[in-house]
């Protein structure tokens, strides 16, 4: 049996800044509950989003 999983099998969330959906990544395995942004770009722009 193969261990390959489809991208659609992973959990997803919506980015708090840009509003786009993003999918679970291996590097977020231990902190998935805390992840709110799809990328470093939007994480650094979070102040702009909260001000509007």
C-alpha positions, 0 to 999 in steps of 0.5 A: 500500500502506498502512503501517498495522500491527495491534497484534498485529504488534508485539512484546510483553513481560510487565511485571516488576511487575504481570505484565500483557502490554504491546506495543511503543511508538514511544517505546521504539523505541531502548530496547526491549531495556531496557524492563521495565515497562508504565508509569511507575507500575510502574517507580516501584513496582519496589522494592515488587515486589523486596522481596516 
